């Protein structure tokens, strides 16, 4: 469908902060919500020194810090350097386009396949392509490991695991071909490259696959092995760990210390929670 834009894409990142009333707001993108405990601790320390002291969660399983100093829509150089030192800015050229949502429990419990290697390869190939840095900041990849928690989540491109070896691609609101999981990252980025060919330019350029004037690919029938929708991950004890709800006000140092105590890696979830593998929190 054709669209008429009244504004340019201003989805925030680290190098393109959002000017809020209390200072600049940055969004830190996480692949599948995964973050090392040491990185989260470093980020809240950064927020205390330069921002409002809190780390907030987004509905795309990313993190935000607000109240940061800067000028002309950019972080002050010392602030940007301190944020980069957390290890949470692996690519400056692709900061805005590393939008990859994954079933949070994948590789921890349940599901039909561990999609962490698939997500990591997708991110690696995405960042290796100079051209794909031009994807819109709102363009989203969604990977469901076959448990059905993200099968109904809107996406631009994605996949749903059918078993331990294969998955059916998602192309906007339609189904694509069935591919081997090892080939899935390259297949998704081929589609993303075609989207760039087709999206147009100027204020009417598409931000999403569903905004194209014609289908990106001919739709395929839904594979009968696709899972039913399972719904959001509940809070509390779940297979693989504990899903901790985070208030809109975010995480302060004390909350981060509770989450990171004894945990090597955490998973930020699309339901504004943090999955802590293992024991209670």
C-alpha positions as CSV (number, residue, x, y, z in Angstrom):
1,X,0.0,0.0,0.0
2,X,1.2,3.5,-0.6
3,X,1.9,5.8,2.3
4,X,2.3,9.5,2.8
5,X,4.8,10.5,5.5
6,X,4.4,13.7,7.6
7,X,7.8,13.2,9.2
8,X,11.1,11.3,8.6
9,X,12.1,8.2,10.4
10,X,13.4,9.3,13.8
11,X,13.5,6.0,15.6
12,X,16.2,6.6,18.2
13,X,19.5,4.9,18.6
14,X,22.8,5.7,20.2
15,X,24.2,7.9,17.4
16,X,20.8,9.4,16.7
17,X,19.3,10.2,20.2
18,X,15.8,11.5,20.7
19,X,15.6,15.0,22.1
20,X,13.2,14.6,25.1
21,X,12.2,17.2,27.7
22,X,14.8,16.0,30.2
23,X,17.7,15.6,27.8
24,X,18.7,13.1,25.1
25,X,17.2,9.6,25.0
26,X,19.2,6.7,23.5
27,X,18.0,3.3,22.6
28,X,20.4,0.4,22.9
29,X,19.6,-2.5,20.6
30,X,20.0,-6.1,21.8
31,X,19.9,-9.1,19.5
32,X,17.1,-11.3,20.9
33,X,17.2,-9.3,24.1
34,X,20.4,-11.0,25.3
35,X,22.8,-9.0,27.4
36,X,25.7,-10.0,29.7
37,X,25.2,-9.2,33.4
38,X,28.4,-7.1,33.3
39,X,27.0,-5.0,30.4
40,X,23.8,-4.3,32.2
41,X,25.7,-3.3,35.3
42,X,27.9,-1.0,33.2
43,X,24.9,0.5,31.6
44,X,23.1,1.4,34.8
45,X,26.4,2.9,36.1
46,X,26.5,4.9,32.9
47,X,22.9,6.1,33.5
48,X,23.8,7.2,37.0
49,X,26.8,9.2,35.8
50,X,25.3,10.9,32.8
51,X,21.5,10.3,32.8
52,X,18.7,9.9,35.2
53,X,20.1,6.8,36.8
54,X,17.7,4.3,35.3
55,X,17.6,1.8,32.5
56,X,14.2,1.3,30.8
57,X,12.9,-1.5,28.7
58,X,11.1,-1.3,25.3
59,X,8.4,-3.4,23.7
60,X,11.1,-4.6,21.2
61,X,13.2,-6.1,24.0
62,X,15.7,-3.2,23.8
63,X,17.0,-0.8,26.5
64,X,16.8,3.0,26.8
65,X,18.6,5.6,28.9
66,X,17.4,9.2,29.1
67,X,18.4,12.5,30.5
68,X,21.7,12.5,28.7
69,X,23.7,15.7,27.8
70,X,24.6,16.7,24.3
71,X,24.2,19.3,21.6
72,X,22.7,19.5,18.1
73,X,21.0,16.2,18.6
74,X,24.2,14.3,19.4
75,X,25.6,12.9,22.6
76,X,28.6,14.8,24.1
77,X,31.8,13.0,22.9
78,X,32.7,11.9,26.5
79,X,29.2,10.5,27.0
80,X,29.2,8.6,23.7
81,X,32.7,7.2,24.6
82,X,31.4,6.0,28.0
83,X,28.4,4.3,26.4
84,X,30.6,2.6,23.7
85,X,32.8,1.3,26.5
86,X,30.0,-0.9,27.8
87,X,30.3,-3.0,24.7
88,X,26.7,-2.3,23.7
89,X,27.5,-0.4,20.5
90,X,29.1,-3.1,18.3
91,X,28.4,-1.3,15.1
92,X,28.2,2.4,14.5
93,X,27.1,2.1,10.9
94,X,24.3,-0.4,11.7
95,X,23.2,0.9,15.1
96,X,19.7,1.7,14.0
97,X,19.0,-1.5,12.0
98,X,20.0,-4.2,14.4
99,X,16.3,-5.0,15.2
100,X,16.1,-8.7,15.9
101,X,13.5,-10.1,18.2
102,X,13.8,-13.8,19.3
103,X,11.8,-16.1,21.5
104,X,13.3,-15.3,24.9
105,X,13.5,-18.9,26.2
106,X,15.2,-20.2,23.1
107,X,18.2,-22.4,24.0
108,X,17.1,-22.4,27.7
109,X,14.0,-24.5,27.7
110,X,11.4,-25.7,25.2
111,X,11.1,-24.7,21.7
112,X,11.9,-26.7,18.6
113,X,15.3,-25.2,17.9
114,X,17.9,-23.0,19.6
115,X,17.7,-19.8,17.5
116,X,20.6,-18.0,19.3
117,X,23.1,-19.1,16.6
118,X,20.6,-18.1,13.9
119,X,20.1,-14.7,15.4
120,X,23.9,-14.2,15.8
121,X,24.5,-15.1,12.2
122,X,21.7,-12.8,11.1
123,X,23.3,-9.9,13.0
124,X,26.8,-10.7,11.7
125,X,25.6,-10.8,8.1
126,X,23.5,-7.7,8.5
127,X,26.4,-5.7,9.9
128,X,28.7,-7.0,7.2
129,X,26.5,-5.5,4.5
130,X,27.1,-1.8,3.9
131,X,23.9,-1.5,1.9
132,X,21.6,-2.9,4.6
133,X,22.6,0.0,6.9
134,X,20.0,1.9,4.9
135,X,17.1,-0.2,6.3
136,X,14.6,2.0,8.2
137,X,15.1,2.1,11.9
138,X,11.6,0.6,12.5
139,X,12.3,-2.5,10.2
140,X,12.0,-5.6,12.4
141,X,13.1,-9.2,12.2
142,X,11.1,-11.6,14.4
143,X,12.3,-15.2,15.1
144,X,10.0,-17.7,16.8
145,X,11.7,-20.9,17.9
146,X,8.5,-23.0,17.4
147,X,6.9,-22.5,20.7
148,X,4.5,-19.9,19.3
149,X,5.3,-16.9,21.6
150,X,6.1,-14.6,18.7
151,X,4.3,-16.3,15.8
152,X,1.6,-13.6,15.9
153,X,3.9,-10.6,16.6
154,X,4.0,-8.2,13.6
155,X,7.2,-8.2,11.7
156,X,8.8,-7.1,8.4
157,X,10.8,-10.4,8.0
158,X,11.1,-13.4,10.2
159,X,10.8,-17.1,10.7
160,X,9.1,-19.8,12.7
161,X,11.0,-23.0,13.5
162,X,9.2,-26.1,12.3
163,X,11.7,-28.6,13.9
164,X,15.4,-28.6,14.7
165,X,16.5,-28.2,11.1
166,X,13.9,-26.1,9.2
167,X,11.8,-23.0,9.5
168,X,9.1,-21.2,7.5
169,X,10.0,-17.6,6.6
170,X,7.6,-14.7,7.3
171,X,7.4,-11.9,4.8
172,X,5.3,-9.1,6.3
173,X,1.9,-10.6,7.2
174,X,2.4,-13.5,4.8
175,X,4.2,-16.8,4.8
176,X,7.3,-17.4,2.7
177,X,9.3,-20.5,1.8
178,X,10.5,-23.3,4.1
179,X,14.3,-23.2,4.5
180,X,17.0,-24.9,6.5
181,X,17.9,-23.0,9.6
182,X,21.5,-22.7,8.5
183,X,20.4,-20.9,5.4
184,X,17.7,-18.8,7.0
185,X,19.9,-15.7,7.9
186,X,21.1,-15.3,4.3
187,X,17.6,-15.9,3.0
188,X,16.1,-13.2,5.3
189,X,18.8,-10.7,4.2
190,X,18.2,-11.4,0.6
191,X,14.6,-10.4,1.2
192,X,15.8,-7.3,3.1
193,X,17.9,-6.3,0.1
194,X,15.0,-6.7,-2.2
195,X,12.9,-4.5,0.1
196,X,15.5,-1.8,-0.3
197,X,15.2,-2.1,-4.1
198,X,11.4,-1.7,-3.9
199,X,10.8,0.8,-1.1
200,X,11.3,3.9,-3.1
201,X,12.8,7.2,-1.9
202,X,11.8,10.5,-0.4
203,X,9.0,11.0,2.1
204,X,6.8,8.3,0.7
205,X,9.5,5.5,0.9
206,X,8.2,2.4,2.7
207,X,9.3,1.8,6.3
208,X,7.8,-1.7,6.4
209,X,7.3,-4.7,4.0
210,X,3.5,-4.3,4.3
211,X,3.8,-0.7,2.9
212,X,5.2,-1.9,-0.4
213,X,2.8,-1.3,-3.4
214,X,3.1,-5.0,-4.3
215,X,4.0,-8.2,-2.4
216,X,7.7,-8.7,-1.8
217,X,7.4,-12.4,-2.7
218,X,4.4,-14.5,-3.7
219,X,2.8,-15.9,-0.5
220,X,3.3,-19.6,0.3
221,X,0.8,-21.7,2.2
222,X,1.2,-22.0,5.9
223,X,3.1,-25.2,6.8
224,X,0.9,-27.6,8.9
225,X,3.7,-27.9,11.4
226,X,3.4,-24.2,12.4
227,X,2.7,-23.8,16.2
228,X,-0.4,-22.4,17.7
229,X,-0.1,-19.0,19.4
230,X,1.1,-19.5,23.0
231,X,0.9,-15.9,24.2
232,X,3.3,-13.8,26.2
233,X,5.7,-15.4,28.7
234,X,4.1,-15.1,32.1
235,X,6.0,-13.5,35.0
236,X,7.5,-15.6,37.8
237,X,9.1,-19.0,37.6
238,X,9.0,-20.4,34.0
239,X,10.9,-23.2,32.3
240,X,14.5,-22.1,32.1
241,X,14.5,-19.4,34.8
242,X,12.5,-16.5,36.3
243,X,10.7,-13.8,34.3
244,X,10.9,-10.6,36.3
245,X,8.5,-7.7,35.5
246,X,10.1,-4.3,35.1
247,X,8.1,-1.2,35.9
248,X,7.8,1.7,33.4
249,X,10.2,3.7,35.6
250,X,12.9,1.1,34.7
251,X,15.8,-0.4,36.6
252,X,17.9,1.4,39.1
253,X,21.2,0.1,40.5
254,X,19.6,-2.0,43.3
255,X,17.3,-3.7,40.8
256,X,20.1,-4.4,38.4
257,X,22.2,-5.9,41.3
258,X,19.4,-8.3,42.2
259,X,19.0,-9.4,38.6
260,X,22.7,-9.9,37.9
261,X,23.6,-11.7,41.1
262,X,25.0,-15.0,40.0
263,X,23.7,-14.7,36.4
264,X,26.1,-14.6,33.4
265,X,23.6,-13.6,30.8
266,X,20.1,-12.1,30.9
267,X,17.4,-11.9,28.4
268,X,15.3,-8.7,28.0
269,X,11.8,-9.8,26.8
270,X,9.3,-8.1,24.5
271,X,6.9,-7.9,27.5
272,X,9.0,-5.4,29.4
273,X,10.6,-8.1,31.6
274,X,13.9,-9.7,32.2
275,X,14.4,-13.5,32.0
276,X,17.0,-14.6,34.5
277,X,18.2,-18.1,33.7
278,X,18.3,-20.5,36.6
279,X,17.1,-19.6,40.1
280,X,14.7,-17.2,41.7
281,X,15.1,-13.4,41.7
